[in-house]
Amino acid sequence: MTTHHSNQPTGQQSYGAPERTATDNVLSIIAMVLGVVALLFLPIVFGVIGVVLAIVAKAVRHERLAVPAIVVAAVGLIGGMLLGAIVASA
C-alpha cells in the first residue's frame, strides 16, 4: 500500500487550476500605467513598451487584464503622439 504525502492540510484536496491572485496581472497593470504615462511623456518610448508588455501578458502569461492593457497602451501611444503633434504645431 502506498501513501501520498502533500503539503496540504488534512481533508483538503486541490482540484483543477490553482486560484489566481492579483499578482497574476502584474504585466498588464504595468502596461496600463505606461499607456497612461505615454499620453504626457515620451509616447514613443512608454507607449511602445506598454504595448509590448501587454502583448507578452496576453500571449505568454495569459493574464486576465491583458486585452484592456493592450487597448490602454495603444490609446496612450497614439493619443500621446497626436497630443505632441498638436502642441508642437501651436
Order of alpha helices (4+ residues) and beta strands (2+ residues): alpha-alpha-alpha
